[in-house]
Amino acid sequence: MHPKRGGAVNNLDEIDKRLIAILQKDGRKSFKDIALETGVPASSVRYRVQRLEDAGILQIVGIANPLNIGFDHLAMIGISCKPGQARQVCRLLAEHDETSYVVVTSGSFDVIIEVVCRDMQHYTEYLLERLQKTPGVVSTETFFVLEAHKLAYGWGVV
């Protein structure tokens, strides 16, 4: 799945799907170990993983709970946009270091973002000086995360 698009990627074969599933469980697993598990040569595993990354289908990262590593403010922010501006707003907000999740939605908000800030001063500066001044943004509503009970990205591959 490409981050800008939704929906299934039709050109994934069973090996690609298996590689994705393995790396979702352990993104640090070596190509050699994946090769032993799948029966696919390590060179092919390396090539396929690189191809999936280049296509925007797979990204291998370390996931940390921001509330446990010194960021005191994690928030979901619902954004109402000028008509026809939601995609442009998303493109602009995706460039901000504070955003970790930027999506066009249906319902009460046109866009929802997740932001991570060091403290209330950082959040306030972000909201007033950057987010609300973004062209196309009409209004915002913030939902602060008080506790994070699940941060998961391994939902499998269809």
N, C-alpha and C positions, 0 to 999 in steps of 0.2 A: 504494500500500500504506500503510495507516495504521500508525503505529508500535506501537499496542497490539494490532493484529490481524496475522495472517499472511495469505497468499493473495493472489490477484489481485483487482484492482479492475475490475469488469466494465464500468463506465461510461466508460472512457477510449477516446476515438476515436483515429484514426490521427494527427490533428494534435497531440493531447495527448501521445501517445507520442513523436512527433518532437520536440516542444518539450523534453520531459524528456531525451531523448537528447542534444540540442544543449547543454542547460544542464549536463548531467553532464560533457561535454567541456570546456566553458568557461562557468562560472557568471557571468562578468563580461560576457558578450556582450550587447550592447545589443538592446533590442526592435526597433530599426530594422534592425540587421544580421540578426536572426532573421527579421524580416519579409521582407527581401530574399532570404534563403536558402530560405524556405518558400513564399513567395508569399501569405502570410497578412498582412492589414493589421496594422501595428504596434499599433493600438488593440486588435485582437483578441488579439494575442500578449500584451499587457499584461494584459488581462482574464483570459485563460486561465491565465497563470502565477499571477496572484493567486488564482484559484479553486482551482488545484492546491495552493498554499500553505495556503489557508484550510481545505482538506479534509484536511490532514496528509499529502498524497501527495508533496509536493515541499518541500524545505528547501534554500535556497541559502546555503551557508556557505563560508568559507575553511578548508581542511584543512592543518594544519601537523603535521610530525613532532615530537611533544612532546620527544623525546630530543635534538632539534637546537635547541630554543629555551629551554633552561634547566630543563626538568623532567627530573630524573635517574632517576625511578622510574616506569616504566610496567609495570603488572601486570595479568594476568588472574587473577581469583579465583573459584574454584568454591565454591559455597555449598550446604550441606545445610540444609533447612528443616524445621520441624515439619510434619506431614502437613496438607495443605490450605492452607498459608500462603505458598506460592511467589509467587502473584500479589500478595499484600499486601506481601511483602518487596520485590518489584520496584518497586511503587509508592513505597515509602519510600526505597529506594536511588536511584531515578531523580531524587529531589530533591537528592541530594548533589552539590556542585560537583565533587567528584573523579571522579565516574562519567561515562564517555563512552559506555558500552555496557552495557545491562542487559537480559538475556533469560531467559525460562523455558526450560529445556532438558530433554532426556531423557538417561538414562545415569547416571553416577555422581553428578552434582550436579543439584540442582533448579533452580539459578540460576547463571548465569555473568555476572560484571561485568568491565569494564575500568576501571581507575582510573589516574589520572595524578597523581603527587605530586612536589613540589619536591625532596625528599630523604628519607633514611631516617627522620628524626625526624617529618616530616610523615606518611609512610606508617604509622609505628608508632602515632602518635596516631590516625590514621584507623581503623586496624584495631582497636586496643584500646578506644578511647573511643567510636567511632561504629558501625562495622560490626558488631562482635561483640555490641554492646548493642542492636542493632536487634531489635524484637520479631519472633519467628518464626525467627530465625537459630539453628541448632543448632551448626554447625561450618563452618570455612572452610579452603581450601587455596589458597595463593598460588603463582602461576607468574610470576616476573619476566621481562620482556622484555629480553633482552640486546642484541639488534639488531633493528631493524625494516627488513625488506627490501621490503615492499610495504604501502602504506596506500592503498587504492583504494575508490572508491564508485561507479564508473561501470560497472555490470554490465549495462546495457541495460534495455529494457522489452519485455515479452512482448506 
